[in-house]
Amino acid sequence: MLSRLGDAALWAVPAVVLAILPKCPVCFAGWIAVLSGIGVTLPVAASIRWVLVAASVVAMVYLTIRQAARLART
């Protein structure tokens, strides 16, 4: 069973990803180039951005459902 700190960390990761993710594909492509040294095209950057957004939202929905189930048991 995870501790409260572990639970908080699980919630923090998708929230931080959503908070620091650039909103425009051009900025995201630049961000990828600066952090990795790899240049990507705008369509690829837009696709990667949407995958990260979707994964973060799915993670937050999963954590919400898990927390609701845990509260319902008590």
PDB file as gemmi writes it, atoms N, CA and C in Angstrom:
CRYST1    1.000    1.000    1.000  90.00  90.00  90.00 P 1                      
ATOM      1  N   MET A   1       0.842  -1.180   0.000  1.00  0.00           N  
ATOM      2  CA  MET A   1       0.000   0.000   0.000  1.00  0.00           C  
ATOM      3  C   MET A   1       0.892   1.249   0.000  1.00  0.00           C  
ATOM      4  N   LEU A   2       0.539   2.181  -0.842  1.00  0.00           N  
ATOM      5  CA  LEU A   2       1.337   3.396  -0.952  1.00  0.00           C  
ATOM      6  C   LEU A   2       1.070   4.332   0.226  1.00  0.00           C  
ATOM      7  N   SER A   3       2.082   5.040   0.585  1.00  0.00           N  
ATOM      8  CA  SER A   3       1.919   6.023   1.652  1.00  0.00           C  
ATOM      9  C   SER A   3       1.221   7.267   1.105  1.00  0.00           C  
ATOM     10  N   ARG A   4       0.892   8.175   1.967  1.00  0.00           N  
ATOM     11  CA  ARG A   4       0.266   9.429   1.529  1.00  0.00           C  
ATOM     12  C   ARG A   4       1.185  10.230   0.633  1.00  0.00           C  
ATOM     13  N   LEU A   5       2.478  10.187   0.937  1.00  0.00           N  
ATOM     14  CA  LEU A   5       3.454  10.885   0.107  1.00  0.00           C  
ATOM     15  C   LEU A   5       3.506  10.261  -1.285  1.00  0.00           C  
ATOM     16  N   GLY A   6       3.441   8.944  -1.347  1.00  0.00           N  
ATOM     17  CA  GLY A   6       3.420   8.250  -2.636  1.00  0.00           C  
ATOM     18  C   GLY A   6       2.173   8.582  -3.426  1.00  0.00           C  
ATOM     19  N   ASP A   7       1.036   8.655  -2.751  1.00  0.00           N  
ATOM     20  CA  ASP A   7      -0.208   9.045  -3.425  1.00  0.00           C  
ATOM     21  C   ASP A   7      -0.118  10.467  -3.968  1.00  0.00           C  
ATOM     22  N   ALA A   8       0.461  11.356  -3.188  1.00  0.00           N  
ATOM     23  CA  ALA A   8       0.612  12.744  -3.636  1.00  0.00           C  
ATOM     24  C   ALA A   8       1.527  12.822  -4.852  1.00  0.00           C  
ATOM     25  N   ALA A   9       2.578  12.021  -4.856  1.00  0.00           N  
ATOM     26  CA  ALA A   9       3.486  12.005  -6.002  1.00  0.00           C  
ATOM     27  C   ALA A   9       2.781  11.489  -7.246  1.00  0.00           C  
ATOM     28  N   LEU A  10       1.930  10.492  -7.086  1.00  0.00           N  
ATOM     29  CA  LEU A  10       1.181   9.971  -8.235  1.00  0.00           C  
ATOM     30  C   LEU A  10       0.267  11.037  -8.843  1.00  0.00           C  
ATOM     31  N   TRP A  11      -0.319  11.871  -8.002  1.00  0.00           N  
ATOM     32  CA  TRP A  11      -1.165  12.953  -8.494  1.00  0.00           C  
ATOM     33  C   TRP A  11      -0.327  14.085  -9.088  1.00  0.00           C  
ATOM     34  N   ALA A  12       0.861  14.305  -8.558  1.00  0.00           N  
ATOM     35  CA  ALA A  12       1.670  15.441  -8.985  1.00  0.00           C  
ATOM     36  C   ALA A  12       2.237  15.273 -10.384  1.00  0.00           C  
ATOM     37  N   VAL A  13       2.600  14.064 -10.762  1.00  0.00           N  
ATOM     38  CA  VAL A  13       3.254  13.861 -12.054  1.00  0.00           C  
ATOM     39  C   VAL A  13       2.369  14.301 -13.224  1.00  0.00           C  
ATOM     40  N   PRO A  14       1.143  13.800 -13.377  1.00  0.00           N  
ATOM     41  CA  PRO A  14       0.342  14.275 -14.510  1.00  0.00           C  
ATOM     42  C   PRO A  14      -0.027  15.752 -14.411  1.00  0.00           C  
ATOM     43  N   ALA A  15      -0.198  16.250 -13.195  1.00  0.00           N  
ATOM     44  CA  ALA A  15      -0.527  17.668 -13.030  1.00  0.00           C  
ATOM     45  C   ALA A  15       0.635  18.555 -13.462  1.00  0.00           C  
ATOM     46  N   VAL A  16       1.846  18.166 -13.116  1.00  0.00           N  
ATOM     47  CA  VAL A  16       3.022  18.945 -13.507  1.00  0.00           C  
ATOM     48  C   VAL A  16       3.223  18.891 -15.015  1.00  0.00           C  
ATOM     49  N   VAL A  17       3.019  17.719 -15.610  1.00  0.00           N  
ATOM     50  CA  VAL A  17       3.146  17.600 -17.070  1.00  0.00           C  
ATOM     51  C   VAL A  17       2.170  18.545 -17.757  1.00  0.00           C  
ATOM     52  N   LEU A  18       0.930  18.569 -17.312  1.00  0.00           N  
ATOM     53  CA  LEU A  18      -0.055  19.473 -17.916  1.00  0.00           C  
ATOM     54  C   LEU A  18       0.295  20.932 -17.683  1.00  0.00           C  
ATOM     55  N   ALA A  19       0.867  21.241 -16.538  1.00  0.00           N  
ATOM     56  CA  ALA A  19       1.176  22.628 -16.217  1.00  0.00           C  
ATOM     57  C   ALA A  19       2.357  23.169 -17.019  1.00  0.00           C  
ATOM     58  N   ILE A  20       3.388  22.357 -17.231  1.00  0.00           N  
ATOM     59  CA  ILE A  20       4.580  22.873 -17.907  1.00  0.00           C  
ATOM     60  C   ILE A  20       4.584  22.621 -19.408  1.00  0.00           C  
ATOM     61  N   LEU A  21       3.620  21.880 -19.914  1.00  0.00           N  
ATOM     62  CA  LEU A  21       3.569  21.568 -21.338  1.00  0.00           C  
ATOM     63  C   LEU A  21       3.233  22.827 -22.139  1.00  0.00           C  
ATOM     64  N   PRO A  22       4.073  23.194 -23.122  1.00  0.00           N  
ATOM     65  CA  PRO A  22       3.757  24.360 -23.940  1.00  0.00           C  
ATOM     66  C   PRO A  22       2.438  24.164 -24.695  1.00  0.00           C  
ATOM     67  N   LYS A  23       1.714  25.235 -24.885  1.00  0.00           N  
ATOM     68  CA  LYS A  23       0.383  25.144 -25.493  1.00  0.00           C  
ATOM     69  C   LYS A  23       0.399  25.139 -27.019  1.00  0.00           C  
ATOM     70  N   CYS A  24       1.441  25.650 -27.642  1.00  0.00           N  
ATOM     71  CA  CYS A  24       1.465  25.675 -29.111  1.00  0.00           C  
ATOM     72  C   CYS A  24       2.480  24.664 -29.641  1.00  0.00           C  
ATOM     73  N   PRO A  25       2.199  24.059 -30.807  1.00  0.00           N  
ATOM     74  CA  PRO A  25       3.105  23.056 -31.371  1.00  0.00           C  
ATOM     75  C   PRO A  25       4.496  23.606 -31.699  1.00  0.00           C  
ATOM     76  N   VAL A  26       4.577  24.874 -32.102  1.00  0.00           N  
ATOM     77  CA  VAL A  26       5.880  25.467 -32.423  1.00  0.00           C  
ATOM     78  C   VAL A  26       6.740  25.543 -31.161  1.00  0.00           C  
ATOM     79  N   CYS A  27       6.146  25.984 -30.078  1.00  0.00           N  
ATOM     80  CA  CYS A  27       6.881  26.060 -28.809  1.00  0.00           C  
ATOM     81  C   CYS A  27       7.292  24.664 -28.351  1.00  0.00           C  
ATOM     82  N   PHE A  28       6.404  23.698 -28.518  1.00  0.00           N  
ATOM     83  CA  PHE A  28       6.714  22.336 -28.116  1.00  0.00           C  
ATOM     84  C   PHE A  28       7.847  21.751 -28.954  1.00  0.00           C  
ATOM     85  N   ALA A  29       7.841  22.026 -30.265  1.00  0.00           N  
ATOM     86  CA  ALA A  29       8.930  21.564 -31.134  1.00  0.00           C  
ATOM     87  C   ALA A  29      10.254  22.185 -30.700  1.00  0.00           C  
ATOM     88  N   GLY A  30      10.236  23.453 -30.350  1.00  0.00           N  
ATOM     89  CA  GLY A  30      11.441  24.112 -29.850  1.00  0.00           C  
ATOM     90  C   GLY A  30      11.900  23.532 -28.532  1.00  0.00           C  
ATOM     91  N   TRP A  31      10.953  23.219 -27.675  1.00  0.00           N  
ATOM     92  CA  TRP A  31      11.240  22.624 -26.367  1.00  0.00           C  
ATOM     93  C   TRP A  31      11.928  21.274 -26.551  1.00  0.00           C  
ATOM     94  N   ILE A  32      11.402  20.452 -27.471  1.00  0.00           N  
ATOM     95  CA  ILE A  32      12.003  19.145 -27.753  1.00  0.00           C  
ATOM     96  C   ILE A  32      13.416  19.333 -28.285  1.00  0.00           C  
ATOM     97  N   ALA A  33      13.597  20.289 -29.202  1.00  0.00           N  
ATOM     98  CA  ALA A  33      14.922  20.526 -29.788  1.00  0.00           C  
ATOM     99  C   ALA A  33      15.924  20.976 -28.738  1.00  0.00           C  
ATOM    100  N   VAL A  34      15.523  21.834 -27.843  1.00  0.00           N  
ATOM    101  CA  VAL A  34      16.445  22.330 -26.814  1.00  0.00           C  
ATOM    102  C   VAL A  34      16.793  21.226 -25.813  1.00  0.00           C  
ATOM    103  N   LEU A  35      15.803  20.448 -25.390  1.00  0.00           N  
ATOM    104  CA  LEU A  35      16.047  19.432 -24.365  1.00  0.00           C  
ATOM    105  C   LEU A  35      16.753  18.191 -24.901  1.00  0.00           C  
ATOM    106  N   SER A  36      16.498  17.835 -26.158  1.00  0.00           N  
ATOM    107  CA  SER A  36      17.061  16.585 -26.661  1.00  0.00           C  
ATOM    108  C   SER A  36      18.046  16.763 -27.807  1.00  0.00           C  
ATOM    109  N   GLY A  37      18.034  17.907 -28.448  1.00  0.00           N  
ATOM    110  CA  GLY A  37      18.894  18.113 -29.595  1.00  0.00           C  
ATOM    111  C   GLY A  37      18.328  17.521 -30.870  1.00  0.00           C  
ATOM    112  N   ILE A  38      17.103  17.028 -30.813  1.00  0.00           N  
ATOM    113  CA  ILE A  38      16.451  16.418 -31.966  1.00  0.00           C  
ATOM    114  C   ILE A  38      15.404  17.384 -32.499  1.00  0.00           C  
ATOM    115  N   GLY A  39      15.491  17.708 -33.769  1.00  0.00           N  
ATOM    116  CA  GLY A  39      14.486  18.558 -34.388  1.00  0.00           C  
ATOM    117  C   GLY A  39      13.323  17.722 -34.887  1.00  0.00           C  
ATOM    118  N   VAL A  40      12.116  18.158 -34.625  1.00  0.00           N  
ATOM    119  CA  VAL A  40      10.927  17.450 -35.090  1.00  0.00           C  
ATOM    120  C   VAL A  40      10.055  18.419 -35.886  1.00  0.00           C  
ATOM    121  N   THR A  41       9.266  17.868 -36.774  1.00  0.00           N  
ATOM    122  CA  THR A  41       8.368  18.698 -37.564  1.00  0.00           C  
ATOM    123  C   THR A  41       7.170  19.110 -36.700  1.00  0.00           C  
ATOM    124  N   LEU A  42       6.455  20.121 -37.153  1.00  0.00           N  
ATOM    125  CA  LEU A  42       5.302  20.601 -36.380  1.00  0.00           C  
ATOM    126  C   LEU A  42       4.210  19.551 -36.235  1.00  0.00           C  
ATOM    127  N   PRO A  43       3.865  18.788 -37.295  1.00  0.00           N  
ATOM    128  CA  PRO A  43       2.834  17.755 -37.087  1.00  0.00           C  
ATOM    129  C   PRO A  43       3.250  16.699 -36.052  1.00  0.00           C  
ATOM    130  N   VAL A  44       4.514  16.329 -36.066  1.00  0.00           N  
ATOM    131  CA  VAL A  44       4.994  15.353 -35.079  1.00  0.00           C  
ATOM    132  C   VAL A  44       4.942  15.958 -33.677  1.00  0.00           C  
ATOM    133  N   ALA A  45       5.371  17.196 -33.536  1.00  0.00           N  
ATOM    134  CA  ALA A  45       5.334  17.866 -32.232  1.00  0.00           C  
ATOM    135  C   ALA A  45       3.899  17.984 -31.723  1.00  0.00           C  
ATOM    136  N   ALA A  46       2.971  18.308 -32.616  1.00  0.00           N  
ATOM    137  CA  ALA A  46       1.567  18.411 -32.209  1.00  0.00           C  
ATOM    138  C   ALA A  46       1.027  17.052 -31.760  1.00  0.00           C  
ATOM    139  N   SER A  47       1.408  16.000 -32.476  1.00  0.00           N  
ATOM    140  CA  SER A  47       0.958  14.654 -32.104  1.00  0.00           C  
ATOM    141  C   SER A  47       1.514  14.231 -30.754  1.00  0.00           C  
ATOM    142  N   ILE A  48       2.802  14.472 -30.542  1.00  0.00           N  
ATOM    143  CA  ILE A  48       3.423  14.117 -29.256  1.00  0.00           C  
ATOM    144  C   ILE A  48       2.769  14.899 -28.125  1.00  0.00           C  
ATOM    145  N   ARG A  49       2.489  16.168 -28.368  1.00  0.00           N  
ATOM    146  CA  ARG A  49       1.846  16.998 -27.348  1.00  0.00           C  
ATOM    147  C   ARG A  49       0.478  16.443 -26.975  1.00  0.00           C  
ATOM    148  N   TRP A  50      -0.321  16.076 -27.977  1.00  0.00           N  
ATOM    149  CA  TRP A  50      -1.656  15.534 -27.699  1.00  0.00           C  
ATOM    150  C   TRP A  50      -1.577  14.190 -26.981  1.00  0.00           C  
ATOM    151  N   VAL A  51      -0.581  13.378 -27.314  1.00  0.00           N  
ATOM    152  CA  VAL A  51      -0.401  12.108 -26.603  1.00  0.00           C  
ATOM    153  C   VAL A  51      -0.065  12.366 -25.133  1.00  0.00           C  
ATOM    154  N   LEU A  52       0.802  13.321 -24.864  1.00  0.00           N  
ATOM    155  CA  LEU A  52       1.132  13.662 -23.475  1.00  0.00           C  
ATOM    156  C   LEU A  52      -0.075  14.208 -22.714  1.00  0.00           C  
ATOM    157  N   VAL A  53      -0.860  15.047 -23.373  1.00  0.00           N  
ATOM    158  CA  VAL A  53      -2.070  15.587 -22.733  1.00  0.00           C  
ATOM    159  C   VAL A  53      -3.044  14.454 -22.432  1.00  0.00           C  
ATOM    160  N   ALA A  54      -3.276  13.585 -23.413  1.00  0.00           N  
ATOM    161  CA  ALA A  54      -4.210  12.472 -23.223  1.00  0.00           C  
ATOM    162  C   ALA A  54      -3.732  11.531 -22.127  1.00  0.00           C  
ATOM    163  N   ALA A  55      -2.446  11.216 -22.115  1.00  0.00           N  
ATOM    164  CA  ALA A  55      -1.913  10.325 -21.085  1.00  0.00           C  
ATOM    165  C   ALA A  55      -2.054  10.941 -19.697  1.00  0.00           C  
ATOM    166  N   SER A  56      -1.837  12.233 -19.580  1.00  0.00           N  
ATOM    167  CA  SER A  56      -1.982  12.905 -18.287  1.00  0.00           C  
ATOM    168  C   SER A  56      -3.431  12.912 -17.823  1.00  0.00           C  
ATOM    169  N   VAL A  57      -4.350  13.171 -18.740  1.00  0.00           N  
ATOM    170  CA  VAL A  57      -5.770  13.183 -18.385  1.00  0.00           C  
ATOM    171  C   VAL A  57      -6.229  11.778 -17.993  1.00  0.00           C  
ATOM    172  N   VAL A  58      -5.805  10.773 -18.749  1.00  0.00           N  
ATOM    173  CA  VAL A  58      -6.169   9.390 -18.421  1.00  0.00           C  
ATOM    174  C   VAL A  58      -5.625   9.012 -17.045  1.00  0.00           C  
ATOM    175  N   ALA A  59      -4.399   9.401 -16.754  1.00  0.00           N  
ATOM    176  CA  ALA A  59      -3.812   9.099 -15.449  1.00  0.00           C  
ATOM    177  C   ALA A  59      -4.603   9.767 -14.330  1.00  0.00           C  
ATOM    178  N   MET A  60      -5.010  11.012 -14.542  1.00  0.00           N  
ATOM    179  CA  MET A  60      -5.777  11.714 -13.505  1.00  0.00           C  
ATOM    180  C   MET A  60      -7.167  11.109 -13.327  1.00  0.00           C  
ATOM    181  N   VAL A  61      -7.800  10.686 -14.409  1.00  0.00           N  
ATOM    182  CA  VAL A  61      -9.110  10.028 -14.311  1.00  0.00           C  
ATOM    183  C   VAL A  61      -8.967   8.700 -13.562  1.00  0.00           C  
ATOM    184  N   TYR A  62      -7.924   7.935 -13.905  1.00  0.00           N  
ATOM    185  CA  TYR A  62      -7.685   6.669 -13.209  1.00  0.00           C  
ATOM    186  C   TYR A  62      -7.488   6.892 -11.710  1.00  0.00           C  
ATOM    187  N   LEU A  63      -6.676   7.874 -11.360  1.00  0.00           N  
ATOM    188  CA  LEU A  63      -6.431   8.156  -9.948  1.00  0.00           C  
ATOM    189  C   LEU A  63      -7.705   8.612  -9.239  1.00  0.00           C  
ATOM    190  N   THR A  64      -8.539   9.368  -9.928  1.00  0.00           N  
ATOM    191  CA  THR A  64      -9.807   9.810  -9.347  1.00  0.00           C  
ATOM    192  C   THR A  64     -10.728   8.625  -9.088  1.00  0.00           C  
ATOM    193  N   ILE A  65     -10.833   7.724 -10.063  1.00  0.00           N  
ATOM    194  CA  ILE A  65     -11.686   6.540  -9.903  1.00  0.00           C  
ATOM    195  C   ILE A  65     -11.162   5.655  -8.785  1.00  0.00           C  
ATOM    196  N   ARG A  66      -9.842   5.482  -8.728  1.00  0.00           N  
ATOM    197  CA  ARG A  66      -9.249   4.657  -7.678  1.00  0.00           C  
ATOM    198  C   ARG A  66      -9.506   5.255  -6.302  1.00  0.00           C  
ATOM    199  N   GLN A  67      -9.382   6.573  -6.187  1.00  0.00           N  
ATOM    200  CA  GLN A  67      -9.629   7.241  -4.914  1.00  0.00           C  
ATOM    201  C   GLN A  67     -11.098   7.130  -4.519  1.00  0.00           C  
ATOM    202  N   ALA A  68     -11.997   7.275  -5.492  1.00  0.00           N  
ATOM    203  CA  ALA A  68     -13.437   7.164  -5.205  1.00  0.00           C  
ATOM    204  C   ALA A  68     -13.780   5.740  -4.752  1.00  0.00           C  
ATOM    205  N   ALA A  69     -13.180   4.747  -5.380  1.00  0.00           N  
ATOM    206  CA  ALA A  69     -13.420   3.357  -4.968  1.00  0.00           C  
ATOM    207  C   ALA A  69     -12.883   3.096  -3.572  1.00  0.00           C  
ATOM    208  N   ARG A  70     -11.723   3.688  -3.268  1.00  0.00           N  
ATOM    209  CA  ARG A  70     -11.133   3.530  -1.946  1.00  0.00           C  
ATOM    210  C   ARG A  70     -12.015   4.175  -0.882  1.00  0.00           C  
ATOM    211  N   LEU A  71     -12.575   5.349  -1.182  1.00  0.00           N  
ATOM    212  CA  LEU A  71     -13.460   6.028  -0.229  1.00  0.00           C  
ATOM    213  C   LEU A  71     -14.785   5.297  -0.076  1.00  0.00           C  
ATOM    214  N   ALA A  72     -15.260   4.667  -1.147  1.00  0.00           N  
ATOM    215  CA  ALA A  72     -16.527   3.957  -1.092  1.00  0.00           C  
ATOM    216  C   ALA A  72     -16.414   2.699  -0.204  1.00  0.00           C  
ATOM    217  N   ARG A  73     -15.222   2.125  -0.144  1.00  0.00           N  
ATOM    218  CA  ARG A  73     -15.013   0.933   0.682  1.00  0.00           C  
ATOM    219  C   ARG A  73     -15.014   1.256   2.168  1.00  0.00           C  
ATOM    220  N   THR A  74     -14.713   2.483   2.503  1.00  0.00           N  
ATOM    221  CA  THR A  74     -14.624   2.825   3.927  1.00  0.00           C  
ATOM    222  C   THR A  74     -15.914   3.374   4.456  1.00  0.00           C  
TER     223      THR A  74                                                      
END                                                                             
